[in-house]
């Protein structure tokens, strides 16, 4: 019995082993000059640092992987004066997406709602923004952090893929 106590006491005195390590970090970059993408850049044209220390670039490629984008609209009362203008600009911005990119639309105030799941149909997304997001009754409470968490959870529910993922929050906060 005394031996078990010593083993437990010894285990409690030693700090638990903890190791954290990142092997590969993906960095997406687009270099633009006067609203045009610069072409022909090579790995030697880039410097990646971590806390000021240069890091080796293990892989450099030009492949453009499709994007899954969640448009997360704040529809709380404070957005009422701007929501129509913001949604119009957002619909215009859809034209910048590539054909294989997909968009989901979510709206939040006190609650977060998935308005439309991922689709490549830009007209359907524009219609969703115009017909659903603009017609949500305004609520005087905004739960931004919860909405971002809900968007991240929506991504977790999607099948694994090599698609890039992004959340664009449209808010006045």
Secondary structure, 3 states (H helix, E strand, C coil): CHHHHHHHHHHHHCCCCCCCCCCCCCCCCCCEECCEECCCCCHHHCCEEECCEEECCCCCCCCCCCEEEEEEEECCHHHCCCHHHHHHHHHHHHHHCCCCCEEEEEEECCCEEEEEEEECCHHHHHHHHHHHHCCCCCCCCCCHHHHHHHHHHHHHCCCCCCCEEEEEEECCC
